[in-house]
Amino acid sequence: MKDNKNNQLSKNIESKVDKKKNIPEEKGSIFLTILIITILSALGVLFYLKYHKNQLAHYKIINNNLVTEGSGLYADTYETGLNPEKPFTSKYYFRGKNVNNYLVLANKCFRIVNIAQNNALKIMYVGKTNNSICENMDTEQLVIKWDEKGKNIWSESSIKTYLEDWAKELGLDESPYIIQDATWYVGGLKFFEGESLTSDIKNERNSDLNDETIYNGMIGLINASDYLKANEKICFAGAFKDLGQCGENNYLNNERNFWTMNKTYNDNERVWAVERALISVEKEEVEKNLIQSKYSNNDNFEVHPVVYLKANLVLKGYGTATKPYFIAQ
């Protein structure tokens, strides 16, 4: 009987010892499980953040379109106006004839002109959507004078008033989370004294005359330099020397007349515009688009409104005419 009691006591002691041995093993197993869950969660968060980052407008456009030759998206250089200290100057810009830079906003088709230093997107209106795509769109012609009084001061111009009314009708002025106020460069390009694209850009942003060169607001037009840069073979010679070559492989060449935002240097009545005109090529008359200095009260030019989209927007789509970019809701 005494032996039985001793055996039972021995078994109880052994059982307690075994339980004590299992405690560290159980704790280790729980710790390992928590560690695995933590790592997987962290990886999931990192994956989501990377995916979300790549869907942000500027990342998506850069990843899909950046090239070093042919048509596509190009990184700016000093010659094309690179200036990291000015938030609304371009750091990437589209050039060429066939570029995937269509974007739909408020049932309207736009072309993405460039990505600014602050990652905002500069977009230009080109027509009404056709069932939410930009193929065979209605390219309505908004033909107006740059200024009814024949002046070329942007902040006082009738075209500025027209654009602001257009934005209100479209509801863009009520979209503070999409459209943002921007700095627009309205300085004058030289006529007869034009030197190069680089000097044209410098004159757009600064002037040695007592002229308005900067405007802050929600809506504007493209700069003359935007058109010169958009050609697949950049027009480094500048606006004054354009004889039609700047629109040969240029997605901004719509074979019609339209205004830019820039006045003519040392002039009170003229602004720069893209005009469809007959020019002499090898003793033949050929119709081409070329950038010209025109009187601001000319009533033969269209207006293509331009706005800036904020940098933190998420884009879907591919930028093509049939699958344009659009802002994810």
C-alpha positions as CSV (number, residue, x, y, z in Angstrom):
1,M,0.0,0.0,0.0
2,K,2.8,2.3,0.9
3,D,4.5,1.6,-2.4
4,N,1.3,2.5,-4.3
5,K,1.2,5.8,-2.5
6,N,4.8,6.5,-3.4
7,N,4.2,5.6,-7.1
8,Q,1.2,7.9,-7.3
9,L,3.2,10.7,-5.6
10,S,6.0,10.2,-8.0
11,K,3.6,10.4,-11.0
12,N,2.1,13.6,-9.7
13,I,5.5,15.2,-9.3
14,E,6.5,14.1,-12.8
15,S,3.3,15.5,-14.2
16,K,3.9,18.9,-12.6
17,V,7.4,18.9,-13.9
18,D,6.2,18.1,-17.4
19,K,3.7,20.9,-17.3
20,K,6.4,23.3,-16.2
21,K,8.6,22.2,-19.1
22,N,5.7,22.9,-21.6
23,I,5.1,26.4,-20.4
24,P,8.2,27.9,-22.1
25,E,7.3,25.9,-25.2
26,E,3.8,27.3,-25.3
27,K,5.0,30.8,-24.7
28,G,7.5,30.4,-27.5
29,S,4.8,29.2,-29.8
30,I,2.5,32.1,-29.0
31,F,5.4,34.6,-29.5
32,L,6.2,33.0,-32.9
33,T,2.6,33.2,-34.0
34,I,2.4,36.9,-32.9
35,L,5.7,37.6,-34.7
36,I,4.5,36.0,-37.9
37,I,1.1,37.9,-37.8
38,T,3.0,41.2,-37.2
39,I,5.4,40.6,-40.1
40,L,2.5,39.7,-42.5
41,S,0.5,42.7,-41.4
42,A,3.5,45.0,-41.9
43,L,4.2,43.5,-45.3
44,G,0.5,44.0,-46.2
45,V,0.6,47.6,-45.1
46,L,3.8,48.2,-47.1
47,F,2.3,46.5,-50.2
48,Y,-0.8,48.6,-49.9
49,L,1.2,51.8,-49.4
50,K,3.4,51.0,-52.5
51,Y,0.3,50.1,-54.6
52,H,-1.5,53.3,-53.4
53,K,1.7,55.4,-54.1
54,N,1.9,54.0,-57.7
55,Q,-1.7,54.9,-58.3
56,L,-1.1,58.6,-57.4
57,A,-1.4,60.7,-60.5
58,H,2.2,61.7,-61.0
59,Y,3.7,58.2,-60.2
60,K,1.2,56.5,-62.4
61,I,1.9,58.8,-65.4
62,I,5.7,58.7,-64.9
63,N,5.7,54.9,-64.6
64,N,3.6,54.4,-67.7
65,N,5.0,57.1,-70.1
66,L,8.6,58.1,-69.3
67,V,10.8,57.8,-72.4
68,T,14.2,59.2,-73.7
69,E,13.3,59.1,-77.4
70,G,10.2,59.2,-79.6
71,S,6.7,60.3,-78.3
72,G,6.0,60.2,-74.6
73,L,6.9,61.9,-71.3
74,Y,10.3,63.6,-70.9
75,A,12.2,64.9,-67.9
76,D,12.8,68.6,-68.1
77,T,16.3,70.1,-68.4
78,Y,17.6,73.6,-67.9
79,E,17.0,74.3,-71.6
80,T,13.3,73.3,-71.3
81,G,12.8,75.3,-68.1
82,L,13.7,73.1,-65.2
83,N,13.6,75.1,-62.0
84,P,12.9,73.1,-58.7
85,E,12.5,76.4,-56.8
86,K,9.3,77.3,-58.7
87,P,6.5,74.9,-57.7
88,F,4.4,75.4,-60.8
89,T,7.1,75.0,-63.4
90,S,7.4,71.8,-65.3
91,K,9.6,68.9,-64.3
92,Y,8.1,66.3,-66.8
93,Y,6.3,67.2,-70.0
94,F,4.6,65.3,-72.9
95,R,5.9,65.7,-76.4
96,G,5.2,64.0,-79.7
97,K,2.2,63.3,-81.9
98,N,0.9,60.1,-80.3
99,V,1.0,60.4,-76.5
100,N,-1.2,58.7,-73.9
101,N,-2.1,61.8,-71.9
102,Y,-5.9,61.9,-72.2
103,L,-7.8,62.6,-68.9
104,V,-11.6,62.9,-68.3
105,L,-12.9,65.4,-65.8
106,A,-16.5,66.6,-65.4
107,N,-17.4,64.8,-68.6
108,K,-14.8,66.8,-70.5
109,C,-11.6,65.6,-72.2
110,F,-8.3,67.1,-71.3
111,R,-4.7,66.5,-72.3
112,I,-2.1,66.4,-69.6
113,V,0.5,69.0,-70.6
114,N,3.1,68.5,-67.8
115,I,3.8,67.5,-64.2
116,A,4.8,70.4,-62.1
117,Q,7.6,70.6,-59.6
118,N,5.0,70.1,-56.8
119,N,3.5,67.1,-58.7
120,A,0.4,69.0,-59.7
121,L,-0.9,68.1,-63.2
122,K,-1.3,70.8,-65.8
123,I,-4.3,69.8,-68.0
124,M,-5.8,71.5,-71.1
125,Y,-9.4,71.1,-72.2
126,V,-9.8,69.7,-75.7
127,G,-13.5,68.6,-76.1
128,K,-16.6,66.9,-74.8
129,T,-16.4,63.2,-74.0
130,N,-18.1,60.6,-76.2
131,N,-19.6,58.1,-73.8
132,S,-16.8,58.8,-71.3
133,I,-14.0,58.3,-73.8
134,C,-12.1,60.8,-75.9
135,E,-12.2,59.0,-79.2
136,N,-14.4,60.8,-81.8
137,M,-15.1,63.5,-79.2
138,D,-17.0,66.7,-79.8
139,T,-14.2,69.3,-80.3
140,E,-16.4,72.3,-79.7
141,Q,-14.9,75.5,-80.9
142,L,-14.9,78.2,-78.2
143,V,-13.9,81.2,-80.4
144,I,-13.4,84.5,-78.5
145,K,-11.2,87.5,-78.4
146,W,-8.3,87.5,-76.0
147,D,-9.3,90.9,-74.9
148,E,-12.3,93.0,-76.0
149,K,-10.4,96.2,-75.5
150,G,-7.4,95.1,-77.5
151,K,-5.0,95.1,-74.6
152,N,-2.7,92.3,-73.5
153,I,-2.7,92.5,-69.7
154,W,-3.8,89.1,-68.5
155,S,-5.3,90.1,-65.1
156,E,-7.5,92.7,-66.8
157,S,-8.4,90.7,-69.9
158,S,-11.8,89.6,-71.1
159,I,-10.5,86.1,-71.8
160,K,-9.7,85.7,-68.1
161,T,-13.3,86.6,-67.2
162,Y,-14.6,84.1,-69.7
163,L,-12.4,81.3,-68.3
164,E,-13.6,82.0,-64.8
165,D,-17.2,81.8,-65.9
166,W,-16.5,78.6,-67.8
167,A,-15.0,77.0,-64.7
168,K,-18.1,78.0,-62.6
169,E,-20.5,76.5,-65.2
170,L,-18.5,73.3,-65.0
171,G,-18.4,73.4,-61.2
172,L,-14.6,73.4,-61.1
173,D,-14.6,76.4,-58.7
174,E,-16.4,74.1,-56.2
175,S,-13.8,71.4,-56.3
176,P,-11.2,72.5,-53.8
177,Y,-9.9,68.9,-53.3
178,I,-9.3,68.5,-57.1
179,I,-8.4,71.8,-58.7
180,Q,-6.0,74.2,-57.1
181,D,-5.0,77.8,-57.5
182,A,-1.6,78.0,-59.3
183,T,1.1,80.4,-60.3
184,W,0.8,81.3,-64.0
185,Y,3.6,82.9,-66.0
186,V,2.3,85.6,-68.3
187,G,5.4,87.4,-69.3
188,G,6.1,88.5,-72.9
189,L,8.0,86.6,-75.6
190,K,10.2,88.8,-77.8
191,F,9.3,89.5,-81.4
192,F,12.1,90.2,-84.0
193,E,14.6,89.5,-81.1
194,G,13.7,86.0,-80.2
195,E,16.8,84.0,-79.3
196,S,15.8,80.5,-78.2
197,L,13.2,78.4,-76.3
198,T,15.3,78.9,-73.1
199,S,15.2,82.6,-73.5
200,D,11.4,82.5,-74.3
201,I,10.8,80.6,-71.0
202,K,12.9,83.1,-69.1
203,N,10.9,86.0,-70.5
204,E,7.6,84.2,-69.7
205,R,8.6,84.1,-66.0
206,N,10.5,87.4,-65.7
207,S,10.9,90.7,-67.6
208,D,13.2,93.6,-67.5
209,L,10.2,95.8,-68.2
210,N,7.7,96.9,-65.6
211,D,5.2,94.3,-66.8
212,E,3.0,91.7,-65.2
213,T,4.7,88.3,-65.4
214,I,3.0,86.3,-62.7
215,Y,-0.7,85.7,-62.1
216,N,-2.2,83.6,-59.2
217,G,-5.5,82.0,-59.9
218,M,-7.5,78.9,-60.7
219,I,-7.6,78.8,-64.5
220,G,-5.5,80.0,-67.4
221,L,-4.2,78.9,-70.8
222,I,-1.1,77.1,-72.0
223,N,2.2,79.0,-72.3
224,A,3.7,79.6,-75.7
225,S,6.7,77.5,-74.5
226,D,4.3,74.5,-73.8
227,Y,3.5,74.4,-77.5
228,L,7.2,74.7,-78.5
229,K,8.1,71.8,-76.1
230,A,5.3,69.5,-77.2
231,N,6.8,68.9,-80.6
232,E,8.7,65.6,-80.8
233,K,11.6,67.5,-82.2
234,I,11.7,70.4,-79.6
235,C,11.7,73.9,-81.1
236,F,14.8,75.1,-79.4
237,A,15.0,78.1,-81.8
238,G,12.0,79.7,-80.0
239,A,8.7,81.1,-81.0
240,F,9.9,83.9,-83.3
241,K,11.7,81.4,-85.6
242,D,8.8,79.0,-86.0
243,L,7.8,78.5,-89.7
244,G,5.5,75.6,-89.1
245,Q,8.1,73.0,-87.9
246,C,7.0,73.3,-84.3
247,G,3.7,71.6,-85.1
248,E,4.8,68.8,-87.3
249,N,4.7,66.0,-84.6
250,N,2.9,67.9,-81.8
251,Y,-0.2,66.6,-80.0
252,L,-1.2,70.2,-79.2
253,N,-1.4,70.9,-83.0
254,N,-5.2,70.6,-83.6
255,E,-4.9,72.3,-87.1
256,R,-6.9,75.2,-85.8
257,N,-6.3,78.7,-84.3
258,F,-6.0,79.0,-80.6
259,W,-4.6,81.5,-77.9
260,T,-1.7,81.1,-75.5
261,M,-1.4,83.0,-72.2
262,N,1.6,85.1,-73.1
263,K,1.8,88.6,-74.4
264,T,4.3,90.0,-76.8
265,Y,7.3,91.6,-75.2
266,N,7.4,95.4,-75.2
267,D,4.0,95.6,-76.7
268,N,0.6,96.7,-75.4
269,E,-1.8,95.0,-77.9
270,R,-0.3,91.7,-79.1
271,V,-0.3,88.2,-77.6
272,W,1.1,84.9,-78.9
273,A,-1.2,82.4,-80.6
274,V,-1.1,79.2,-82.7
275,E,-2.4,80.0,-86.2
276,R,-3.3,77.9,-89.2
277,A,-1.7,79.7,-92.1
278,L,-0.3,79.2,-95.7
279,I,3.4,79.4,-95.9
280,S,5.8,79.0,-98.8
281,V,7.8,75.7,-98.8
282,E,10.0,75.0,-101.8
283,K,8.0,77.4,-104.0
284,E,4.7,75.8,-102.9
285,E,2.0,77.1,-100.6
286,V,1.5,74.7,-97.7
287,E,-1.0,75.1,-94.8
288,K,0.6,74.6,-91.4
289,N,0.2,75.6,-87.8
290,L,2.7,78.1,-86.5
291,I,3.0,80.3,-83.4
292,Q,2.5,84.0,-84.2
293,S,2.2,87.3,-82.4
294,K,-1.4,88.5,-83.0
295,Y,-3.6,91.4,-82.0
296,S,-5.6,90.5,-78.8
297,N,-8.9,91.6,-80.3
298,N,-8.7,89.2,-83.1
299,D,-11.9,87.1,-83.2
300,N,-10.6,84.2,-85.1
301,F,-9.0,82.2,-82.3
302,E,-10.2,79.5,-79.9
303,V,-9.7,79.2,-76.2
304,H,-8.6,76.0,-74.5
305,P,-9.0,76.3,-70.7
306,V,-6.2,75.0,-68.5
307,V,-6.3,74.0,-64.8
308,Y,-4.0,72.2,-62.3
309,L,-5.0,69.0,-60.6
310,K,-3.7,68.4,-57.1
311,A,-0.9,66.0,-56.6
312,N,-2.6,63.6,-54.1
313,L,-5.2,62.4,-56.5
314,V,-5.5,58.7,-57.5
315,L,-5.8,58.0,-61.2
316,K,-7.3,55.0,-63.0
317,G,-7.2,54.3,-66.7
318,Y,-4.4,54.3,-69.2
319,G,-4.3,57.7,-70.8
320,T,-5.4,56.6,-74.3
321,A,-8.3,58.1,-76.2
322,T,-10.4,54.9,-75.6
323,K,-9.2,54.4,-72.0
324,P,-8.4,57.8,-70.7
325,Y,-7.2,58.6,-67.1
326,F,-9.9,59.5,-64.6
327,I,-9.9,60.4,-61.0
328,A,-10.8,57.5,-58.7
329,Q,-13.7,58.3,-56.3
